[in-house]
Amino acid sequence: SDFEVELESAKLGNSSTVSATCHIVGMPNWQRSKYVIGLRDMHSTSEDILSILGNVVKKPLSEEVYSIIDRAEWIDVRGTFGGRLNNFRVIGNLNSERGAISTDVTLSKPNDGLALEGHVKSSHLDLGRLLNVGLLHGLDARVDFKGSAETMSLDDINAELNLQIDSFGVGDYAYSDISATGLMENGQYYSEVSSEDENMRFTLYAMADRREDVPHYGLSINLEHADLHAVGINR
């Protein structure tokens, strides 16, 4: 049987509102049913979110998480969830006083373990205000990832990651054109970071091998150009 509901508008807390739709095919077997959930619009404030989480989450939020939510001030969320509970795709957009984040993530469960693939993109994300680190400012970046794991142990995770930073403010300077790649495979980790910023050009290589009793680490950097005055390090 099918189940369908449309929520035109509902109010939560003092000033939060939500509008959504839900369509489920295959009930009453909820584990094998197909779900399509659309969050048309949700607006909330930090005060309401913290209040709702305080009533729902059994353990108190850590001080760091509490502070990040509190500094966001308000959020607007839109998104969709489609698929089964063990094989689904989530597409969403979150806007707040501190910037925006968009996601497109697919999670599946092939045989044993989990597989995850997708990307997360930030736009004018003010990390300094969110994390209370005055040195940091806006971040415009995108990370693409693909990975799988049979267990949650780091040594069982196989993953690839690609990061592109278009702009990242540190102090009075905004770095640009920074890219990074990462690979996790059977207890081995490799990464490469490359900067083509006009005032800071370098390539960094790093590796770690946890397969032995004593882990091995390696790090090298090729610094092509660094204008420390331009980036605000040397006044």
Salt bridges, closest charged atoms under 4 A:
GLU6 OE2 - ARG40 NH1 3.00
ASP41 OD1 - ARG78 NH2 3.17
GLU73 OE2 - ARG98 NH2 2.68
ASP76 OD1 - HIS43 ND1 2.66
ASP104 OD2 - ARG89 NH2 2.65
ASP140 OD1 - HIS124 ND1 3.86
ASP144 OD2 - ARG142 NH2 2.94
ASP155 OD1 - ARG210 NE 3.02
ASP172 OD2 - ARG235 NH2 3.08
ASP209 OD2 - ARG211 NH2 2.73
GLU224 OE1 - ARG201 NE 3.98
